[in-house]
Amino acid sequence: MLMRRAEKEIVDRSEIDAVIDRCLICHLALAADDAPYVIPVCFGYDGRHLYLHTATEGRKIDLIRRNPRVAFAMETDLRLLEAPTPCKWSFAFESVAGQGRIEELDDPIEKASALHHIVRHYARERHMPLVSPGPGLRIWRIHIEAISGKRSHPLRNLKSGSDRSA
């Protein structure tokens, strides 16, 4: 996939992983017959796969059954960059987008490991006990087949005064 603004592309996989680590929500795109369906989800990441959980039934599950091909996007460090006229406004951000194939995990050990990745993503440095998925929880793994990152006006390079938090 060729990015139009190559200077904004994040090519180093460890930098892409660092962006994923800072993201809080993953927007999951599924195929809904003749229309896309996008839903925000909590997630975990192990460096190769994304993990998410769902209830036992629902629209996401119906769509996954029909087509396991998914796309995802996430962003972090969002900041509105104001200019003298609104048409010149921009955003600072870092983002990751990709595609893959989703599968449900059935093995209890894999499910517990996946849930651990999800909990660890949000708990950060806090020590959390291992959690076992209950009967009302389904656990899914996305095999990432393509991934890219983008950085626009990274926050560490911004000058104060011309920007404000969005």
Backbone as numpy.savetxt, mean C-alpha at the origin, in Angstrom:
# Nx Ny Nz CAx CAy CAz Cx Cy Cz
7.37 -0.82 -17.04 6.53 0.35 -17.04 7.42 1.59 -17.04
7.28 2.44 -18.03 8.09 3.63 -18.16 7.38 4.81 -17.50
8.08 5.47 -16.58 7.51 6.63 -15.91 7.82 7.87 -16.73
6.80 8.68 -16.98 6.96 9.88 -17.80 7.97 10.84 -17.19
7.94 11.05 -15.90 8.86 11.96 -15.22 9.93 11.12 -14.52
10.92 10.69 -15.28 11.93 9.76 -14.78 12.66 10.30 -13.55
12.79 11.62 -13.44 13.50 12.20 -12.29 12.75 11.98 -10.99
11.47 11.62 -11.06 10.67 11.37 -9.86 10.63 9.89 -9.48
11.09 9.03 -10.35 11.00 7.60 -10.12 11.96 7.16 -9.02
11.47 6.30 -8.14 12.30 5.65 -7.13 12.66 4.29 -7.71
13.93 4.08 -7.99 14.33 2.82 -8.63 14.95 1.82 -7.65
15.50 2.29 -6.58 16.14 1.41 -5.61 15.08 0.70 -4.78
15.10 -0.62 -4.79 14.05 -1.40 -4.10 14.06 -1.14 -2.60
15.22 -0.91 -2.00 15.23 -0.63 -0.56 14.55 0.70 -0.26
14.63 1.67 -1.16 13.91 2.94 -0.98 12.40 2.73 -1.14
12.02 1.90 -2.10 10.59 1.56 -2.26 10.08 0.89 -0.99
10.85 -0.04 -0.45 10.47 -0.72 0.79 10.32 0.28 1.94
11.19 1.28 2.01 11.12 2.29 3.06 9.86 3.13 2.92
9.45 3.43 1.69 8.21 4.17 1.47 7.04 3.31 1.94
7.01 2.05 1.56 5.93 1.15 1.99 5.85 1.11 3.51
6.99 1.07 4.16 7.02 1.01 5.62 6.37 2.23 6.26
6.44 3.39 5.60 5.85 4.62 6.15 4.37 4.80 5.78
3.87 4.03 4.84 2.47 4.17 4.43 1.54 3.52 5.45
0.37 4.12 5.62 -0.59 3.59 6.58 -1.75 2.85 5.94
-2.11 3.21 4.72 -3.24 2.60 4.03 -2.80 2.17 2.64
-3.28 1.03 2.22 -3.06 0.53 0.86 -4.41 0.59 0.14
-4.42 1.17 -1.04 -5.64 1.20 -1.85 -5.59 -0.01 -2.77
-6.49 -0.94 -2.56 -6.53 -2.19 -3.30 -7.53 -2.07 -4.44
-7.10 -2.34 -5.65 -7.97 -2.28 -6.83 -8.28 -3.68 -7.30
-9.57 -3.94 -7.47 -10.06 -5.22 -7.94 -10.89 -5.00 -9.20
-11.07 -6.06 -9.97 -11.89 -5.97 -11.18 -13.32 -6.35 -10.84
-14.23 -5.41 -11.10 -15.65 -5.64 -10.84 -16.39 -5.66 -12.17
-16.28 -6.77 -12.86 -16.90 -6.92 -14.18 -16.41 -5.83 -15.13
-17.24 -4.85 -15.43 -16.83 -3.82 -16.38 -16.40 -2.52 -15.71
-16.17 -2.53 -14.39 -15.78 -1.32 -13.68 -14.73 -1.65 -12.62
-13.79 -0.76 -12.38 -12.83 -0.99 -11.30 -13.49 -0.79 -9.94
-12.92 -1.42 -8.93 -13.39 -1.29 -7.56 -12.15 -1.09 -6.70
-12.08 0.05 -6.00 -10.92 0.36 -5.17 -11.39 0.55 -3.74
-10.63 -0.05 -2.81 -11.00 0.02 -1.41 -9.73 0.20 -0.57
-9.76 1.08 0.44 -8.59 1.21 1.32 -8.55 0.05 2.31
-7.35 -0.50 2.53 -7.19 -1.62 3.45 -5.94 -1.43 4.31
-5.97 -2.01 5.49 -4.77 -2.12 6.32 -3.93 -3.24 5.72
-2.63 -3.18 5.92 -1.77 -4.16 5.27 -0.51 -4.43 6.07
0.15 -5.50 5.69 1.48 -5.83 6.19 2.36 -6.11 4.99
3.67 -6.14 5.21 4.63 -6.31 4.11 5.84 -7.05 4.62
6.32 -8.02 3.84 7.50 -8.78 4.26 8.69 -8.59 3.32
8.61 -7.62 2.42 9.69 -7.40 1.47 9.42 -8.03 0.11
8.47 -8.96 0.06 8.11 -9.63 -1.20 6.62 -9.67 -1.45
5.84 -9.69 -0.36 4.39 -9.83 -0.44 3.70 -8.78 0.43
2.50 -8.42 0.01 1.61 -7.64 0.86 0.62 -8.61 1.48
0.19 -8.31 2.70 -0.79 -9.14 3.39 -1.95 -8.25 3.83
-3.15 -8.80 3.79 -4.30 -8.08 4.30 -5.29 -9.08 4.86
-6.25 -8.55 5.60 -7.27 -9.41 6.18 -8.65 -8.88 5.80
-9.60 -9.76 5.79 -10.98 -9.39 5.50 -11.90 -10.14 6.45
-13.16 -9.76 6.40 -14.18 -10.55 7.09 -14.37 -11.85 6.30
-15.28 -12.67 6.72 -15.47 -13.96 6.05 -16.25 -13.85 4.75
-17.02 -12.77 4.58 -17.80 -12.57 3.36 -17.77 -11.10 2.98
-18.11 -10.82 1.73 -18.21 -9.42 1.31 -17.85 -9.24 -0.15
-17.97 -8.02 -0.60 -17.74 -7.71 -2.01 -16.30 -8.02 -2.45
-15.31 -7.66 -1.61 -13.92 -7.94 -1.96 -13.72 -9.42 -2.27
-14.26 -10.25 -1.41 -14.09 -11.70 -1.58 -14.78 -12.18 -2.84
-15.96 -11.68 -3.11 -16.66 -12.06 -4.34 -15.83 -11.69 -5.57
-15.24 -10.50 -5.55 -14.45 -10.06 -6.71 -13.15 -10.84 -6.84
-12.50 -11.13 -5.72 -11.26 -11.93 -5.75 -11.54 -13.31 -6.32
-12.66 -13.90 -5.95 -13.02 -15.23 -6.48 -13.13 -15.20 -8.00
-13.66 -14.11 -8.54 -13.83 -13.99 -9.99 -12.54 -13.66 -10.72
-11.65 -12.91 -10.05 -10.41 -12.49 -10.71 -9.36 -12.17 -9.64
-8.34 -13.01 -9.50 -7.33 -12.78 -8.46 -6.28 -11.73 -8.84
-6.37 -11.14 -10.02 -5.43 -10.08 -10.42 -5.82 -8.80 -9.71
-4.85 -8.15 -9.04 -5.13 -6.93 -8.29 -4.07 -5.88 -8.62
-4.40 -4.66 -8.30 -3.44 -3.57 -8.34 -3.52 -2.89 -6.97
-2.46 -2.17 -6.62 -2.46 -1.48 -5.33 -1.67 -0.19 -5.46
-1.99 0.74 -4.57 -1.27 2.02 -4.51 -1.30 2.50 -3.08
-0.26 3.19 -2.68 -0.17 3.77 -1.35 0.71 5.01 -1.42
0.48 5.93 -0.50 1.27 7.14 -0.50 1.52 7.60 0.93
2.57 8.41 1.09 2.94 8.92 2.40 3.57 10.30 2.24
3.75 10.96 3.36 4.40 12.27 3.40 3.73 13.27 2.46
2.40 13.26 2.46 1.63 14.17 1.60 1.69 15.59 2.15
1.92 16.53 1.25 1.96 17.92 1.66 1.58 18.80 0.48
0.65 19.72 0.70 0.26 20.67 -0.33 1.32 21.75 -0.44
1.75 22.02 -1.66 2.73 23.07 -1.92 2.01 24.20 -2.64
1.76 25.27 -1.91 1.03 26.39 -2.49 1.95 27.27 -3.33
1.35 27.96 -4.28 2.04 28.90 -5.16 1.15 30.13 -5.27
1.61 31.18 -5.95 0.80 32.40 -6.06 -0.59 32.17 -6.65
-0.75 31.20 -7.55 -2.07 30.89 -8.11 -2.34 29.40 -7.93
-3.61 29.04 -7.66 -3.93 27.62 -7.44 -3.54 26.70 -8.60
-3.53 27.20 -9.82 -3.15 26.36 -10.95 -1.68 25.94 -10.89
-0.89 26.59 -10.07 0.53 26.26 -9.91 0.79 25.44 -8.64
-0.27 25.18 -7.87 -0.09 24.37 -6.67 0.38 22.98 -7.07
1.02 22.30 -6.12 1.52 20.96 -6.35 1.46 20.20 -5.03
1.95 18.98 -5.05 2.02 18.17 -3.84 3.41 17.59 -3.69
3.83 17.47 -2.45 4.99 16.67 -2.10 4.43 15.32 -1.66
5.07 14.25 -2.07 4.61 12.92 -1.67 5.66 11.89 -2.05
5.49 10.71 -1.49 6.18 9.52 -1.94 5.10 8.46 -2.11
5.19 7.69 -3.18 4.14 6.70 -3.44 4.73 5.43 -4.03
3.94 4.40 -3.91 4.28 3.09 -4.47 3.01 2.56 -5.14
3.18 1.97 -6.29 2.07 1.33 -6.99 2.55 0.01 -7.56
1.64 -0.93 -7.70 2.05 -2.21 -8.25 0.87 -3.07 -8.64
1.21 -4.26 -9.10 0.22 -5.25 -9.51 0.65 -6.61 -9.01
-0.32 -7.49 -8.90 0.01 -8.83 -8.46 -1.19 -9.74 -8.50
-1.02 -10.84 -7.84 -2.05 -11.87 -7.76 -2.30 -12.15 -6.28
-3.58 -12.18 -5.91 -3.94 -12.37 -4.51 -4.42 -13.79 -4.29
-4.07 -14.33 -3.12 -4.51 -15.67 -2.77 -4.84 -15.70 -1.28
-5.80 -16.52 -0.94 -6.13 -16.70 0.46 -5.17 -17.69 1.09
-4.78 -17.41 2.33 -3.91 -18.33 3.06 -4.78 -19.26 3.90
-4.50 -20.55 3.81 -5.25 -21.55 4.57 -4.43 -22.15 5.70
-3.13 -22.24 5.50 -2.25 -22.85 6.49 -2.22 -21.98 7.76
-2.50 -22.55 8.93 -2.53 -21.76 10.17 -1.21 -21.04 10.46
-0.08 -21.66 10.15 1.22 -21.02 10.40 1.42 -19.84 9.46
1.08 -20.00 8.18 1.19 -18.89 7.23 0.24 -17.76 7.61
-0.97 -18.09 8.04 -1.94 -17.08 8.44 -1.42 -16.29 9.64
-0.87 -16.98 10.62 -0.35 -16.30 11.81 0.83 -15.40 11.45
1.69 -15.88 10.56 2.84 -15.08 10.12 2.37 -13.84 9.39
1.39 -14.00 8.51 0.87 -12.86 7.76 0.22 -11.84 8.69
-0.56 -12.32 9.65 -1.19 -11.41 10.60 -0.12 -10.69 11.43
0.95 -11.38 11.75 2.07 -10.76 12.47 2.66 -9.60 11.65
2.79 -9.78 10.33 3.31 -8.70 9.47 2.36 -7.49 9.49
1.07 -7.74 9.50 0.09 -6.65 9.55 0.19 -5.91 10.88
0.18 -6.64 11.97 0.25 -6.03 13.30 1.56 -5.28 13.46
2.66 -5.88 13.04 3.98 -5.24 13.17 4.05 -3.95 12.38
3.39 -3.90 11.23 3.42 -2.69 10.41 2.85 -1.49 11.17
1.80 -1.70 11.94 1.15 -0.61 12.67 1.70 -0.42 14.08
2.19 -1.47 14.69 2.74 -1.37 16.05 4.13 -0.73 16.02
4.78 -0.77 14.87 6.14 -0.23 14.69 7.10 -0.88 15.65
7.70 -0.10 16.51 8.74 -0.60 17.40 8.20 -1.22 18.68
6.91 -1.08 18.93 6.35 -1.64 20.16 6.34 -3.15 20.08
6.66 -3.78 21.19 6.61 -5.24 21.24 5.16 -5.68 21.34
4.75 -6.51 20.42 3.37 -7.00 20.41 3.41 -8.53 20.47
2.53 -9.12 21.26 2.48 -10.58 21.29 1.99 -11.11 19.96
2.36 -12.33 19.66 1.86 -12.96 18.44 0.36 -13.12 18.54
-0.31 -12.82 17.44 -1.76 -12.88 17.40 -2.17 -14.01 16.48
-3.17 -14.76 16.90 -3.69 -15.84 16.08 -5.00 -15.38 15.45
-5.15 -15.58 14.13 -6.40 -15.15 13.49 -7.58 -15.94 14.01
-8.65 -15.24 14.33 -9.86 -15.90 14.82 -10.69 -16.43 13.66
-11.79 -17.08 13.97 -12.61 -17.71 12.93 -13.30 -16.69 12.01
-13.47 -15.45 12.43 -14.15 -14.45 11.61 -13.20 -13.64 10.74
-11.98 -14.14 10.55 -10.97 -13.38 9.82 -10.36 -14.23 8.71
-10.32 -13.67 7.52 -9.64 -14.33 6.40 -8.37 -13.54 6.11
-7.31 -14.26 5.79 -6.00 -13.65 5.56 -5.60 -13.90 4.11
-5.06 -12.84 3.47 -4.72 -12.87 2.05 -3.29 -12.44 1.82
-2.67 -13.01 0.80 -1.31 -12.65 0.40 -1.34 -12.18 -1.05
-0.70 -11.04 -1.30 -0.55 -10.55 -2.67 0.88 -10.82 -3.12
1.02 -11.64 -4.14 2.32 -11.88 -4.76 2.59 -10.69 -5.68
3.55 -9.86 -5.32 3.85 -8.65 -6.10 4.57 -9.07 -7.38
4.00 -8.71 -8.52 4.59 -9.03 -9.82 5.25 -7.82 -10.48
4.76 -6.62 -10.15 5.34 -5.38 -10.66 5.16 -4.32 -9.59
6.19 -3.48 -9.42 6.12 -2.44 -8.40 6.97 -1.25 -8.84
6.50 -0.06 -8.51 7.28 1.14 -8.83 7.06 2.17 -7.72
7.99 3.09 -7.61 7.90 4.14 -6.62 8.08 5.49 -7.26
7.52 6.50 -6.61 7.61 7.86 -7.13 7.79 8.83 -5.97
8.62 9.82 -6.19 8.88 10.84 -5.17 8.76 12.20 -5.83
7.95 13.07 -5.25 7.80 14.42 -5.76 8.03 15.41 -4.63
8.97 16.26 -4.80 9.29 17.27 -3.78 9.46 16.62 -2.41
10.47 15.79 -2.22 10.60 15.11 -0.93 10.64 16.13 0.21
9.97 15.79 1.30 9.84 16.72 2.43 11.18 17.17 2.98
12.17 16.33 2.95 13.45 16.71 3.53 14.14 17.82 2.74
13.68 18.10 1.52 14.29 19.14 0.70 13.42 20.40 0.58
12.29 20.45 1.28 11.40 21.58 1.14 11.89 22.78 1.95
11.68 23.95 1.41 11.96 25.20 2.13 10.68 25.59 2.86
10.80 26.04 4.09 9.61 26.43 4.84 9.05 27.74 4.30
7.77 27.95 4.55 7.13 29.19 4.14 6.28 29.05 2.90
6.63 28.19 1.98 5.85 28.06 0.74 5.00 26.82 0.73
4.96 26.13 1.86 4.17 24.91 1.90 3.41 24.86 3.22
2.36 24.04 3.23 1.62 23.80 4.46 1.12 22.37 4.44
0.85 21.83 5.60 0.35 20.45 5.67 -1.03 20.38 5.04
-1.27 19.28 4.32 -2.57 19.08 3.68 -3.52 18.40 4.63
